[in-house]
Amino acid sequence: GYGTGEHPPGITDPGVASFKVAHTILKAHAKVWHVYSDKYCSQQQGKVGLVLNSDWAEPKTPTNSEDVRASERYLQFMLGWFAHPVFVNGDYPDILKSQIQEVNQQCSTAVAQLPLFTEEEKSWVKGTADFFGLSHYTSHLVSAVTNGTCTPDYKNIGNFSLHVDPSWPQTASSWIHVVPWGLRRLLKFVSQEYTGTKIPIYIAGNGMPTKDSGDLINDTLRVDYFQRYINEALKAYNLDNVNLRGYNTWSFMDDFEWLNGYDPRFGLHQVDFDNPNRPRTPKCSAVYYAEIIRNNGIPVPKE
């Protein structure tokens, strides 16, 4: 809303306004966490955390050290920007701060302005989450940019470029490609960088859209998506020792998706938006997901 301007209030100011808004959000979150901790937690025994959305960033050329560093910058710009202050030390990642400083030095005028936390604010913000909520939908290949410009833009500020492997299946949304192994790598990254084994991780949103046309009930592509992504989450839990406590799909039923309206459809249940009663019909993915919940695991294929 304040960065790319894609969502309300439609302000395109990634270099200044977006950093100011994020700064305010982080301090507001910390305030809420402390209020609950001080006044209500002892009686209610509740937990307060936050949900952060992040794609996985894979170096376009893994043997290229510049691409490796660019992929790390992308993760710090997208996820570390919010996660590092809360889960690490109350301040922004060093990579984020140094990259902004470097870009500003290379340009005639400042391209980005990252607000500063006082030492008191750092102590106030650090540790204000009882769990890590993670939303994840897709992954990118990331390469370094050698001839960046001074135009305020996340890619220019971060000095990275995003790509898609042509073998990755595309969904009904152009920005979502099916890359299941990216979820496992992202979970491992979150565990190593932010949570360790003490703070639980919950997948708060994961899913794929289909078009608002054709067969809306037999969504076999979504069934395959769930099977593959949940399997990667299980690998992170069983093989990587990630403290993953839960998985939540997006979404229970077709809904109003931001500026795209009622198309595309993310739901496990089809909603007839042409009917004033809005009847719901379970899709194949709803039946499959119910089996997963019932069995506490991926169903064994029937012979």
N, C-alpha and C positions, 0 to 999 in steps of 0.2 A: 503493500500500500504506500509506503514511503520510499521504497527503493526503486523497483522497476516500474511502479505505477500501474501494474496490472489489476490490482484490486483497490477498492475504496480505502482511503480517500483519493486515490489516483495521483499521488504526488511522486514524481520521478526525481529523486534526489539521493542516489545511493552513497554519495560521498559525505553528506552532512546530516540530513534529516534522519535517514535510516539508522545511523549510529546513535543519534540523540534519543530516538524513540526506543531503541533496544536498551540503551543505558537506563532510561526511565523504567522500562518494563522489568529489568533485573532488580532494580532497587525496590520497586513496588512488590515484586514477588517475595523478596527478602522480608519486607515489612509484614506481609500476610503470614509468612512462615513463622516469624517471631511472635506475632499476635496469637496465633493458634497455639504455638508451643508454650507461651507464657500463661494463657488464660483458659484454654480448653483441653489441651492434650491429656493432662493428668486424669481428667474425668472421662473423656470420650475415647481415649486411646486410638485416635485416628492418625492417619499418615498424610503428609503434604509433600507433593513433589511437583514436577513439571514435565510436560511432554514436548519434545523437540523433534522436528522433522529433519531427516538427512538422507541424501543419496550416498551410495558408496562411490569412491573415487579410485579407479584403477589406473596406474601409469600406462599411457598409450604404448610406450616402449619400456618394458620393465628393466631392461639393461641400461637405459639412459638415465643417469643420475639427475639430470635436470627435470625430466618428466616425473621421476619419483618425488622430488621436492615440490613440484607443481601440484601433484595429487595431494600431498600433505597440506599444502597451502589451501587447496580447495576445501578439504575437510575442516580445517581450522576456521576458514571464512564462513562455512555453512553451519557447522556444529560447535566447534570450539568457541566461537564468538559468544555463545550463550552458556555452554556447558562448563567451560574452564573457570569462569568466575564462581559458579555455584559449587562445583565438585572438586576444584583443585586448590586455588589460593585467593579467591576473591577478586582476581584481576583478569584482564584479557590475556590470551596466549601471546607469548613472546613473538611467535611467527607473525601473528596479526599485526602487532605493534611495529615490529621492525620492517615489515613489508610496506605498511602505510608510510612510515618515515622515509623509506628508500624512494618510493614513488614520488612523494612530495618534494624531495631533494632534486629529483631529476626533472621536475616540471617547473615552469616559471611561477606558477601560482599553486597553492595547495589544492590537491585533488580530493583529499579526504581528511576529515577531522574526527579523530577518535577521542571521545571524552575520557577524562581521567577519574579514577576512583581515589578518594582520600584513603589514608591508612585506616581510619575508623570505618569507612564504608567497606573496605576490603574484608575486615573482620566481621562486619555486619552481613555481607553477602555470602561469604564462604560457609559451606556446609548446610545451606538452607534447602535441602531436599532429602526426603526419607526414601525416595525411589527415583529411578531414571525411567521416564516414559519415552519410548522411541517410536516414531512413525517412519515408515520406510516403504518406498514403492518401486524404486528403480536405481540404476547405477550408470556411471559415465566412464569413458576413457578420458584421461586428462593429459595434456601435453603442456610444456612450457612455451611461453611467447617470448620471442627474441626481439621483436620490434614493436613493443607496446606503445600506445598513445597516451596523451594526458587527458583524454575525455573521461569524466567521472562515470565509471561503470565497474561492476564487481569484477569482471574478467580482466579489465585493464588494471585495476587496483591490485588484484591478486596475481596478475601476470600469469594467467593460465587460460587454456582453451579447452572446450569440451567437445567430445566426439562420441560416436556410437558405432559399435561393432556391427557390420551389416548382417551378421549371423544372428543377432539378438532379435527375437520376435517382437513386433510392435503391436500394441493394443489399440483400442479405439481412441486413446489420447496420444497425441504425437510425442508427449514428453515421457510416457511410460513405456519402457521396453522390459521384457521379461529376462531378468538376470538373477536367478535364485541364489547363486553362490555369493553374490554381493551382500546379501543379508547376513550370512555367516561371518564374512570378513568385517562387516560393520559392527556386529555384536561383539566380536573379539576386540576390535579397536576401542569400543566404548568401555568394555571391561578393563582393558589395559590402561586406558588413559584416565578414566573417571571413577569407576565404581569398585574395581577390585572384586573380592568375594563377599564383602560386607553389605554393599548397597544393592538391593534387588533391581533387576531390569524388567520392565513390562513392555512388550510390543503393543503399542496403543492403536496402531492403524497400519494395515497392510492389505492390499487388494489391487484389483485391476478392473478397468471399465470395459463394457461392450457397447456396441452401437444400439441406438434406439430404433432398430429395424430388424427384420428377419425373425428368426426363432429366438424369442426372448426367454424361453424357459430352459431349453437344453443348452446351457452355457458350459459346454465341455472344456472350453479354453480356461475358464475360471477354476474348474475342478482341477485341471492340470496345474494351474498356477498355485493353488493352495497346497496341493500335494508336494510340489517341488520346494516351495518357500518354507513350509512348515518342516519339511525334512531337513533343510539347511539350519533352521532354528534348533532342531533336535541335535544336530551335529555340534552346534556351538555349545549346547548344554552338556551333552554327554562326552564330547571329545576335547573341547576347548576349556572346560570348567567355567563357563560363563554362568553367572548367577541369574538365569532367566526364569522368572516366576510365572509368566503368563503370555498368552497370544490373543490379540483381538483383531478381527478382520474389519475392513471397511468395505461395505457397510451392511447393516442388517437388512435394509430395504433400499430400493431406488429412492434417490432424494434430489434436492436442488443443489447442484454442484457449482457454487460460486458464480462466475460469469457465464458458465456454459449451460446454466439452467438445468432442465431435466434430461439432457443428453450431453455426455454419456451416462451409462447406468453402471453403478458400482454394486448394486444391491444383491443380496442372497435371495431376496423376495422381489418379484416383479410387481410394480405398482401401475395400475391402469389410470394414468393421469387424465384420460378423456372421460372417465366415469366420475361423476360428482361424489360418489361414495368411496372412491379410491380403493377398490378391492385389491388385496395382496395375494399373490400366488407364489408358492415356494418354487424356486428354480432347482435344477439338478445340484447346484453348488450348495444349496441349503440342506438338502438331504445328505450330501457328502460331509459337510461340516458338522451336521448333527451326529453322524457316525463317529467322527473324530472325537467329539466331546464325549459321546457315550462310551467309547472304547478307551478314552484317554490316550489316543494314539492313532496313527494312520491305519485304516482298515487293511487287512490282508486281502489281496485280490482273490475273488472267487474263481474256482476252477470250472 
